[in-house]
């Protein structure tokens, strides 16, 4: 049975991924067969900020994923994978990354460790796309308007760097 943290991360991920992939491209045979994508994230070692790591890994996986080619067999009305044909890359409508900051004494620290998370007064996790658009924000604790504004600006700037790294290492389609 997954723990509370795993359930919360799973829910956040579902919210963040909504609209990242146009479902139409998953259709193999209209009204009958479609690919279904699952994200299984396994954390081997948690030294803090698992959320940002899960988002980065998910974005990299989607960016580099290839759907196998298929063919329809009319005699049996079945669809099978066709290993002789080249598959197609998944086109993402946007490339999401997350930037999390811990709040301490009215200041923020990016990419908190487990020890920092244990003593933080609050946190802000911002999901931003490669165009600098804010896609989702989760926060805890008391944040002033000033701190919130500074956090969002930092997240957008940091997201540019993270998206650039993802495009280089994960390949895929632009």
Secondary structure, DSSP 4 states (H G I P E B T S, - for coil): ---HHHHHHHHHHHHHHTTTB-GGGGEEETTTEE---------S--SS-HHHHHHHHHHHHHHH-EEPPEEEETTTTEEEE-TTS--EEPPBSS--EEEEEEEETTEEEES--HHHHHH-SEEEEEEE-TTS-EEEEEEES---HHHHHHHHHHHHHHHHHHHHHHHHHH----
